[in-house]
Amino acid sequence: MKPSRPASMPALLEGVFMRFAMLETLEHYSPEQLKTFADSFLHERQYYEGEHGV
């Protein structure tokens, strides 16, 4: 986004939604649970990319 260009309403709403989603996630899951989820996601992604050459 250019500094001289004002933010659009859809962009602002998307930012607010992302913030609320992150706050909700941090409220309901422990850091250990989030790390486990991230590790499993990254492991699956590496497996998929290696398996399919993506």
C-alpha positions, 0 to 999 in steps of 0.5 A, a space after each residue: 500500500 502506498 503511504 499517500 493512498 488511504 486504506 480501503 474499508 475491506 482492507 481494514 475489516 480484514 485486518 480487524 478480523 485477522 487480529 480477532 482470530 489471532 487473539 481467539 487462538 492465543 486465548 484457547 491454545 497453549 504455546 505448546 499446543 500451537 508449536 505442536 500444530 505448527 510443527 505438524 503443519 510444516 512436516 506435512 507441507 515438507 512431505 507433500 512438497 517432497 512427494 509431489 515435487 511442488 
